[in-house]
Structures are given as structure tokens and as C-alpha cells.
Amino acid sequence: MHAERAVVLWLVPSNTILDQTADALRDPRHPYRRALEMACGSVEVVTIEEALRLSDGIADRQSRARMLELLAENKLNMGKPDEAEILRVQARQLRDDVVSEDVLSVRVKLRTGQLDAAQQILESWIDAERKEIQTHAPRAHRETVLLLSLINSFRGQATRAYELAQEGITIGERLNSPFI
């Protein structure tokens, strides 16, 4: 690598695997660590939580906000929506965002059974998206219609769910997405 410092994000499906992987990467004799050192030189291993503690007070608010968002998504995936929401709000504050809702907040609402609130937010976004007004991150280019399709499926609205799913497929095809 030709960078002064590079960051590698290693995603794992559970805390057990996180602990095992972090332990392996911290062991200078482990093949994972040795491969990284051969490719990159010096290696420092930290978890997202440790990186946040290390970055506390640094000037790069955007990087810290992104770490908070990653940790929030991790907490949400671990079934801890309350912790995820706290981290999401902290990230928004760092970014000075005036947007109170984002894709992560909608996912928190879905996972905590707040279908009406999630649907209301998504319905407002879908109108803006159809008019090509960006309301949230480009990485979520079709998540709105797919989440609305899911909500409609939960509610037994098969026709509406199908229409929204088809719209998601059309968006993916139009953008040449590898995932359709």
C-alpha cells in the first residue's frame, strides 16, 4: 500500500467471532496478522469501540460520525436498537445534520415494531425520490421501496408489496446494480 496509514474494516457476524478474530490479529505469530504485516507493514488492531475511544476529541468529525454510524448498525444487527439509536443521534450531531430521520432510524423503527412510523417516513421519502430529490445516502438508492414492500407484506397488502418490490428491481436494473 502507498498510504501513510490504511484502515481495514473486518465485518463479523457475532461477538464470539469478533473476539476470536481480534485475538488472532493481535497475535504476531498468527497467519492472519503475518499476512497483513507482509502486505502493509506495521499493523494496529482495534475494534470500532476502541477506535471511537481513541478518536474522541479529534478534529475529523466526519470520520468519527461514520464510525458511530458503523457501530450503530452493528448494535442494531445485534438486536440492540436502543443503543443503535443513541449512536445514530450522536453521529447526526457530529455532522450537524438537520435531518432527523435516516435509513438507520427507519430500520430501528422496523425492528422495534414501529411499522406506522417507519411507513410514514418511507412514504415521504418515496415521493421525493420519484422526483429525484436526494433525501438520504445514495447507498440506499432502492432501500425505500424495498422496506415499504416489506411493511406492506407484513400487513397483508400483497398487491402493493409486489408493486414496490418490482419498482426496486427496476431501480436496480436502471443503475446496473449487481444485486437485484
C-alpha positions in Angstrom: 0.0 0.0 0.0 1.2 3.5 -0.7 -0.7 5.3 2.0 0.7 6.6 5.3 -2.0 4.8 7.1 -4.7 2.5 5.9 -7.8 1.2 7.6 -9.3 -2.2 7.1 -12.8 -2.9 8.3 -13.3 -6.6 9.1 -17.0 -7.4 9.5 -18.0 -10.5 11.5 -21.5 -12.0 12.3 -21.1 -12.3 16.1 -19.3 -11.1 19.1 -17.7 -14.5 19.5 -16.2 -14.3 16.1 -15.2 -10.7 16.7 -13.3 -11.7 19.8 -11.6 -14.6 18.1 -10.6 -12.6 15.1 -9.3 -9.7 17.1 -7.3 -12.0 19.3 -5.9 -13.7 16.1 -5.0 -10.4 14.5 -3.3 -9.1 17.7 -1.1 -12.2 17.9 2.1 -11.5 15.9 2.6 -15.3 15.3 -0.9 -15.8 13.8 -1.1 -16.3 9.9 -3.7 -13.5 9.5 -1.5 -11.0 11.3 1.6 -12.1 9.5 -0.2 -11.8 6.1 -1.3 -8.3 6.9 2.1 -7.2 8.1 3.7 -8.6 4.9 1.2 -6.7 2.7 1.0 -3.5 4.8 3.9 -3.2 7.2 3.0 -2.2 10.7 -0.4 -3.3 11.9 -2.5 -1.9 14.7 -5.7 -3.8 15.6 -8.7 -2.0 17.2 -12.4 -2.7 17.5 -14.9 0.0 16.5 -15.4 0.8 20.2 -11.7 1.2 20.8 -11.3 3.4 17.7 -14.1 5.6 19.0 -12.3 6.0 22.3 -9.0 6.7 20.5 -10.7 9.3 18.2 -12.5 11.1 21.0 -11.8 14.8 20.6 -10.1 14.6 17.2 -10.9 17.3 14.6 -12.2 14.9 11.9 -15.8 15.0 12.8 -16.9 13.2 9.6 -14.7 10.2 10.3 -15.9 9.9 13.9 -19.5 10.3 12.8 -19.0 7.5 10.3 -17.5 5.2 13.0 -20.5 6.0 15.2 -22.8 5.0 12.3 -21.0 1.8 11.7 -21.2 1.0 15.4 -24.9 1.9 15.4 -25.5 -0.5 12.5 -23.6 -3.2 14.4 -25.7 -2.7 17.5 -28.9 -2.8 15.5 -27.8 -6.1 13.9 -27.0 -7.4 17.4 -30.6 -6.7 18.4 -29.8 -3.6 20.5 -32.0 -0.9 18.8 -31.9 1.5 21.8 -28.1 1.6 21.8 -28.1 1.9 18.0 -30.5 4.9 18.2 -28.3 6.7 20.7 -25.2 6.2 18.5 -27.1 7.3 15.4 -28.2 10.6 17.1 -24.6 11.2 18.2 -23.4 10.8 14.6 -26.1 13.2 13.3 -25.0 15.8 15.9 -21.4 15.5 14.8 -22.4 16.0 11.2 -24.7 18.9 12.2 -27.4 17.2 10.2 -30.8 18.8 10.4 -32.4 15.6 9.0 -33.9 13.8 12.0 -34.6 10.5 10.2 -32.3 8.4 8.1 -32.2 4.8 6.8 -30.8 3.6 10.1 -33.6 5.2 12.1 -36.2 3.6 9.9 -34.5 0.2 10.4 -34.6 0.8 14.2 -38.3 1.5 13.9 -38.9 -1.6 11.9 -37.0 -3.8 14.3 -38.9 -2.4 17.3 -42.4 -2.8 15.7 -43.0 0.8 14.9 -44.4 0.0 11.5 -46.6 3.0 11.2 -43.8 5.5 12.0 -41.4 3.7 9.6 -44.0 3.6 6.8 -44.8 7.3 7.2 -41.2 8.2 6.9 -40.6 5.9 3.9 -43.8 7.2 2.1 -42.5 10.8 2.4 -39.1 9.7 1.0 -40.5 7.7 -1.9 -42.3 10.8 -3.2 -39.1 12.8 -3.1 -37.1 10.0 -4.6 -39.5 9.7 -7.5 -39.0 13.4 -8.1 -35.2 12.8 -7.9 -34.7 14.8 -4.8 -32.0 13.1 -2.7 -33.2 12.6 0.9 -30.7 10.1 2.2 -27.5 8.3 1.4 -27.0 7.1 -2.2 -26.1 3.6 -0.9 -29.8 3.3 0.0 -31.0 4.0 -3.6 -33.7 1.4 -3.5 -34.0 0.6 0.1 -37.0 2.8 0.5 -39.2 0.9 -1.9 -38.0 -2.5 -0.6 -38.7 -1.6 3.0 -42.1 -0.3 2.0 -42.7 -3.6 0.2 -41.7 -5.5 3.4 -44.0 -3.4 5.5 -46.9 -4.0 3.1 -46.1 -7.7 3.1 -46.3 -7.7 6.9 -49.7 -6.0 6.7 -51.1 -8.5 4.1 -51.1 -5.9 1.3 -49.8 -8.4 -1.3 -50.5 -6.3 -4.4 -48.9 -3.1 -3.0 -45.9 -5.2 -1.7 -45.4 -6.7 -5.1 -45.6 -3.4 -6.9 -43.0 -1.9 -4.7 -40.7 -4.9 -5.0 -41.0 -4.6 -8.8 -40.1 -0.9 -8.5 -37.0 -1.9 -6.5 -36.0 -4.3 -9.2 -36.5 -1.7 -11.9 -34.3 0.8 -10.0 -31.6 -1.8 -9.6 -31.6 -2.6 -13.3 -31.6 1.1 -14.3 -28.5 1.6 -12.1 -26.8 -1.6 -13.3 -26.7 -2.8 -9.7 -25.0 -6.2 -9.2 -27.6 -7.0 -6.6 -31.2 -7.3 -7.9 
